[in-house]
Amino acid sequence: MKHNIQVHPTKNPRLPNVDVNNVPFGKAYSDHMFMAEFKDGAWQDPRIVPFGDLSLSPANLALHYGQSIFEGMKASKDAEGTPLLFRMDAHITRLNNSAKRMDMPEFPAELFYEAIRQLVNIDHGWIPDSPSSLYIRPLMFALDPYIGVRSSTTYQFLIFTGPVSSYYTKPVKLITAQHFIRAAKGGVGAAKTAGNYAATLYPMKLAYEQGYDQIMWMSPDFKYIQECGTMNLFFVIGDTIITPANSNKTILGGITKDCFLTILRDAGHKVEERDLSIDEVVNAYHKGELKDVFGSGTAAVVAAISEITYKDLTMVIPPLETRKTSIFLKEELTAIRAGERPDKFNWIEKLKVKKHVTT
Ligand SMILES: *Cc1c(COP(=O)(O)O)cnc(C)c1O
């Protein structure tokens, strides 16, 4: 399928003045972005333009009522400098699932993928050396200026990118939620939608003030573990690797989590995706069977959890160097993403860099 994406290259590229291997996290944006608008029942005018500010009506529905969704994925470079796109199809599907839940139009998958290819192609000079990578941020939001609560009839779709460093995270201290919840059955916890993150900011501030890095979100009865921050969680109890199931659609279904489940099962590990109670984790801890706890997500890949506080108990997780599972997963997935392993799960698309044709 051929899509007619108009390309308007910037006349003032910033790339020559940027060291892409040395930028602060989330603060550098590549020279171009992709845009399209939904109007009269269809997506219109797909185009690549210079990265820049938007102009919005103060009555914009998204600003008031939060009809807004996003994604986050990465492109990296292999040893030859070929751009590698990682699991774009899974991210495209997930954005469209978020769209459905928020009563927004889906973005055609083929056009979405082609937009990513062309955008990464035109800005391939912004991809840092592995293990750093180019972060890709698609988003969609309501565009109607209207002050009543209803679904918008027009939408903005955008993709922009920016280099991110390999993100060394210091081990994370978690506090188990006791008052606030992130998501409940029937809600929007499984959608990557703006309000989910806004709702966590105040509880997170209270957690920081008490010396914790992240909140471990729990089911509304505070018995079952959901996830933390923008990461899914894995627990190694004895020789079994357990991650909370998403049966109530309260957890954001991570693509990194899916990668880890796939890699672990393929390597013959004992893996369970099921409901996991805090009581079970506390019991395992007291018996000395809690070997490893880590978060999974696109940004950090693996984030080691150093401590989990639950009521009066602080569970100290064993030293990092003993954590076979998280060390193995971080190495494997980083190597797969950098094209240093055979792509046996079909997760990589190698991008053939083309000189763009000005249209
Ligand atoms: C994005 C996200 C994740 C991780 O998803 P990945 O696809 O692995 O990056 C986990 N939890 C929340 C709440 C998220 O927004």
Ligand as a Chemical Component Dictionary entry (heavy atoms), coordinates in Angstrom:
data_LIG
# 
_chem_comp.id                   LIG 
_chem_comp.type                 NON-POLYMER 
_chem_comp.pdbx_formal_charge   0 
_chem_comp.three_letter_code    LIG 
# 
loop_
_chem_comp_atom.comp_id 
_chem_comp_atom.atom_id 
_chem_comp_atom.alt_atom_id 
_chem_comp_atom.type_symbol 
_chem_comp_atom.charge 
_chem_comp_atom.model_Cartn_x 
_chem_comp_atom.model_Cartn_y 
_chem_comp_atom.model_Cartn_z 
_chem_comp_atom.pdbx_ordinal 
LIG C1 C1 C 0 3.794 2.436  28.945 1  
LIG C2 C2 C 0 3.494 1.840  30.286 2  
LIG C3 C3 C 0 4.057 0.618  30.721 3  
LIG C4 C4 C 0 5.140 -0.119 29.983 4  
LIG O1 O1 O 0 4.826 -0.442 28.693 5  
LIG P1 P1 P 0 5.992 -0.784 27.660 6  
LIG O2 O2 O 0 5.250 -1.111 26.413 7  
LIG O3 O3 O 0 6.744 -1.939 28.200 8  
LIG O4 O4 O 0 6.840 0.435  27.555 9  
LIG C5 C5 C 0 3.628 0.110  31.942 10 
LIG N1 N1 N 0 2.735 0.764  32.705 11 
LIG C6 C6 C 0 2.206 1.947  32.334 12 
LIG C7 C7 C 0 1.219 2.602  33.225 13 
LIG C8 C8 C 0 2.570 2.520  31.114 14 
LIG O5 O5 O 0 2.063 3.694  30.758 15 
# 
loop_
_chem_comp_bond.comp_id 
_chem_comp_bond.atom_id_1 
_chem_comp_bond.atom_id_2 
_chem_comp_bond.value_order 
_chem_comp_bond.pdbx_ordinal 
LIG C1 C2 SING 1  
LIG C2 C3 SING 2  
LIG C2 C8 DOUB 3  
LIG C3 C4 SING 4  
LIG C3 C5 DOUB 5  
LIG C4 O1 SING 6  
LIG O1 P1 SING 7  
LIG P1 O2 DOUB 8  
LIG P1 O3 SING 9  
LIG P1 O4 SING 10 
LIG C5 N1 SING 11 
LIG N1 C6 DOUB 12 
LIG C6 C7 SING 13 
LIG C6 C8 SING 14 
LIG C8 O5 SING 15 
# 
